[in-house]
């Protein structure tokens, strides 16, 4: 059936200066790639899943979100360190305190995003390798191959000492930030507790005064009755 222009969707129609009428859309399809089909074998299903995961890995590597968030996190930490060194001392003006608080809030948010992205990268890589191993085992079991896919894992040479030093620095920085967060939360809850306790004491005092007044009013009434 020929594709025709919708009568009501005028925003998708040609401009006012172009002629009106029905239009034909011709599409040439050179090939189709199925990600799933009822006639797929087990190996076809695994190969399609492997291809999708590999595409996701390439996309995440190109976006490089984890490294970008890590660089942003380091920049925020350096900014807080520089502000603290420049305006050192116990008495910081309110503007500086507000800036530091905003930076720390952004650090917490960025750290959570970075950790989440790192976990996504690890999970995706782990699942990709798992699917590939399942696919290899299936091929060995059935003794034939239905799909041309292969996954090559390349081991990269890294400096273990440098990586351990980097991880240790990152862990220590996060520990210090968490300690500051817990201390701030403790001080906030302590202030809230003191405020509510003072309100409770004032309310208790009012109740006590009210009971005394009521008791004094009841005594003359009892004497009159006698």
C-alpha positions in Angstrom: 0.0 0.0 0.0 1.3 3.4 -0.9 2.2 5.9 1.9 0.1 9.1 1.7 0.3 12.4 3.4 -2.0 12.8 6.4 -4.8 15.3 6.0 -4.7 16.5 9.6 -1.0 16.6 10.4 -0.3 19.9 8.6 2.9 20.6 10.5 4.5 17.7 8.7 3.1 18.7 5.3 5.1 20.9 2.8 5.1 24.6 3.2 2.3 26.9 2.2 4.1 27.7 -1.1 4.3 24.1 -2.2 1.5 22.3 -4.0 -1.0 20.2 -2.1 -1.8 16.6 -2.8 -0.9 13.0 -2.0 2.7 11.9 -1.8 4.4 8.6 -2.3 7.3 7.4 -0.1 9.6 4.8 -1.6 12.0 3.0 0.7 14.8 0.7 -0.6 15.7 -2.0 1.9 19.1 -3.5 1.2 19.2 -5.8 4.2 17.7 -6.7 7.6 19.5 -7.6 10.8 17.3 -9.4 13.4 18.1 -9.1 17.0 15.5 -11.8 17.8 13.4 -14.2 15.9 11.2 -17.3 16.9 13.5 -19.5 14.7 16.7 -18.3 16.4 18.8 -21.1 17.8 20.4 -20.7 21.3 23.6 -19.6 19.7 21.8 -16.9 17.6 20.2 -15.5 20.8 23.6 -15.4 22.6 25.3 -13.8 19.6 22.7 -11.1 19.2 23.0 -10.4 22.9 26.8 -10.3 22.7 26.7 -7.9 19.8 24.3 -5.6 21.6 26.5 -5.6 24.7 29.6 -4.9 22.7 27.9 -1.9 21.0 27.0 -0.6 24.5 30.6 -1.0 25.6 31.9 0.9 22.6 29.3 3.7 23.2 30.2 4.0 26.9 33.9 4.1 26.0 33.3 6.9 23.4 31.3 8.9 25.9 33.9 8.3 28.6 31.5 9.5 31.3 33.4 7.9 34.2 36.7 9.7 33.3 34.8 13.0 32.8 33.1 12.7 36.2 36.4 11.7 37.9 38.1 14.8 36.4 35.2 17.0 37.6 35.5 15.4 41.1 39.2 16.2 41.3 38.6 19.8 40.1 36.0 20.3 42.8 38.2 18.9 45.5 41.1 21.1 44.4 38.7 24.1 44.4 37.7 23.4 48.0 41.3 22.9 49.0 42.4 26.2 47.4 39.6 28.2 49.0 40.4 26.7 52.4 44.1 27.5 52.1 43.4 31.0 50.9 40.8 31.8 53.5 42.3 29.6 56.2 41.5 30.1 59.9 38.5 29.3 62.1 36.6 32.5 61.2 35.4 32.2 57.6 33.0 34.8 56.3 29.5 33.7 55.4 30.1 34.0 51.7 33.1 31.7 51.8 31.3 29.2 54.0 28.4 29.2 51.5 30.7 28.6 48.6 32.5 25.7 50.4 29.1 24.2 51.3 28.0 24.3 47.6 31.2 22.7 46.5 30.9 19.9 49.0 27.3 19.3 48.0 28.5 19.1 44.3 31.3 16.8 45.3 28.8 14.4 47.0 26.6 14.4 44.0 29.4 13.9 41.5 31.0 11.1 43.5 27.7 9.2 43.6 27.3 9.6 39.8 30.9 8.6 39.2 30.5 5.5 41.4 27.3 4.6 39.6 28.9 4.9 36.2 31.9 2.8 37.3 29.6 0.1 38.5 27.7 0.2 35.2 31.0 -0.2 33.3 32.1 -3.1 35.4 28.7 -4.9 35.3 28.5 -4.5 31.5 32.0 -5.8 31.0 31.4 -8.7 33.4 28.1 -9.7 31.7 29.7 -9.4 28.2 32.4 -11.8 29.2 29.9 -14.1 30.8 27.8 -14.2 27.6 30.9 -14.9 25.5 31.9 -17.8 27.8 28.3 -19.3 27.5 28.6 -19.0 23.7 31.9 -20.7 23.6 30.7 -23.5 25.8 27.6 -24.0 23.6 29.8 -24.2 20.5 32.0 -26.8 22.1 29.0 -28.8 23.2 27.2 -28.8 19.9 30.5 -29.1 17.9 29.5 -26.6 15.2 29.1 -22.9 14.8 26.0 -21.0 13.6 27.3 -17.5 13.9 30.5 -15.7 12.9 30.9 -13.7 16.1 34.1 -13.9 18.2 35.2 -11.8 21.2 38.9 -11.1 21.7 40.0 -10.1 25.2 43.3 -8.2 25.3 45.3 -7.9 28.5 46.8 -4.5 29.1 50.0 -3.9 30.9 49.5 -1.5 33.9 51.6 -0.4 36.8 50.2 -2.2 39.9 52.1 0.1 42.3 50.7 3.2 40.6 47.2 1.9 40.5 47.3 0.9 44.2 48.6 4.3 45.1 45.8 5.9 43.1 43.1 3.7 44.6 44.5 4.4 48.1 44.4 8.1 47.6 40.9 7.9 46.2 39.7 5.8 49.2 41.3 8.1 51.7 39.8 11.2 50.1 36.3 9.6 50.2 36.8 8.5 53.8 37.6 12.1 54.8 34.6 13.4 52.8 32.3 10.9 54.4 33.7 11.8 57.9 32.9 15.4 57.3 29.5 14.6 56.0 28.7 12.5 59.1 30.1 15.2 61.3 27.9 17.9 59.6 24.9 15.6 59.9 25.6 15.0 63.6 25.9 18.7 64.3 22.7 19.4 62.4 20.7 16.7 64.3 22.3 17.9 67.6 21.2 21.5 66.9 17.7 20.2 66.0 17.5 18.1 69.2 18.6 21.1 71.4 16.0 23.3 69.7 13.2 20.7 70.2 14.4 20.0 73.7 14.2 23.7 74.6 10.7 23.9 73.1 9.6 20.9 75.1 11.0 22.5 78.3 9.1 25.7 77.6 5.9 23.7 76.9 6.4 21.7 80.1 6.9 24.8 82.1 3.7 26.3 80.7 1.8 23.2 81.6 3.2 23.3 85.1 2.2 26.9 85.6 -1.2 26.2 84.2 -1.8 23.3 86.6 -0.8 25.5 89.5 -3.2 28.2 88.5 -6.0 25.6 88.1 -5.2 24.1 91.6 -5.3 27.6 93.2 -8.6 28.3 91.6 -10.1 25.0 92.9 -9.0 25.6 96.6 -11.3 28.7 97.2 -14.2 26.9 95.6 -13.8 24.0 98.0 -13.5 26.4 101.1 -16.8 28.1 100.1 -18.6 24.8 99.8 -17.5 23.9 103.4 
